[in-house]
């Protein structure tokens, strides 16, 4: 069986900071300061603080934030 995160490994892996757990689990938009690495301005795989794959987010240049593309809870 193949994990979904393995299929999506073409997208960079980014972990959230501890203060953004609730935002991530509710599928809210994330700002760069919510992420451990905010230099990637593209679609990213987002992981929680315990390294569990949670969602695929895409970067919105207009608003300078990341929007959920697909949640995998």
ZIRALIN-V938009 format. One line per field, one symbol per residue. ss: DSSP state (A for helix, B for strand, O for the rest). burial: I if it has 24 or more other C-alpha atoms within 12 Angstrom, else O. A space follows every 10 residues. Layout:
# ZIRALIN-V938009
ss: ???
burial: ???
This chain:
# ZIRALIN-V938009
ss: OOOAAAAOOO OBBBBBOAAA AAAAAOOOOB OAAABOOOOO OOOBBBBOOO OOBBBBBBBB OOOOBBBBBB BOO
burial: OOOOIOOOOO OIIIIIIOOI IOIIIOOOII IIOIIOOIOI IIIIIIIIOO OOIIIIIIIO OOOOIIIIOI OOO
